[in-house]
Amino acid sequence: MSADEKRNEQVEEEQNEAVEPEAEAQAAAEEEVSAGEGSEVEALQAKLQEYQEQALRAQAEMQNVRRRAEIDVEKAHKFALEKFVKELLPVADSLEKAVESTEGQEESGELVASIREGVEMTLNLFMNSLGKFNVEQVNPVGEPFDPQQHEAMSMVPAPDAEPNTVVNVVQKGYLLNGRVVRPAMVIVSKAEESPKIDEQA
């Protein structure tokens, strides 16, 4: 082999050696680019999913707010008259007392009878008017004591009644659309105490 041929071979080898690292570097760069694109796509997909979840949460929150607002408006309509009803209840109490006060009077007295009849008619008219606005009277004589609707004034022994039964109503209660405007003031029966046995030494 001549010197020129040797020199040519050596040059080719050097060129091949120089090309190989360039090819490797290019391949590595391409891999980095594809890896970078893949990670970027994954990051974008993760962000998209996060935004979708946030949108769903916001939508659910808006539905909850709308539902709460509807309930508040409904309650406002139902119980707007509560203060007004409370102011009217003493009128009903007074009319009832007037009717009760004539019960012991002689029925022969025309004046007393006509007054009683007039007051009863007024009371009935008044109670009917309240009933139109879903105001109900609570008169729980003989019913079990209910702390949600009754206020116990005292407890008395009542052999004819079950324990914790309303035996007398001091002041009637009232409900507006099923909600207590004023609890009934009641007297409740208590259980009879068992007789004490004297111990003899």
Secondary structure, DSSP 8 states (H G I E B T S, - for coil): --HHHHHHHHHHHHHHHHHHHHHHHHHHHHHHHHHHHHHHHHHHHHHHHHHHHHHHHHHHHHHHHHHHHHHHHHHHHHHTTHHHHHHHHHHHHHHHHHHHHTTTS-TT-HHHHHHHHHHHHHHHHHHHHHHHTTEEEE--TTSB--TTTEEEEEEEE-TTS-TTBEEEEEE-EEEETTEEEE-EEEEEEE-----------
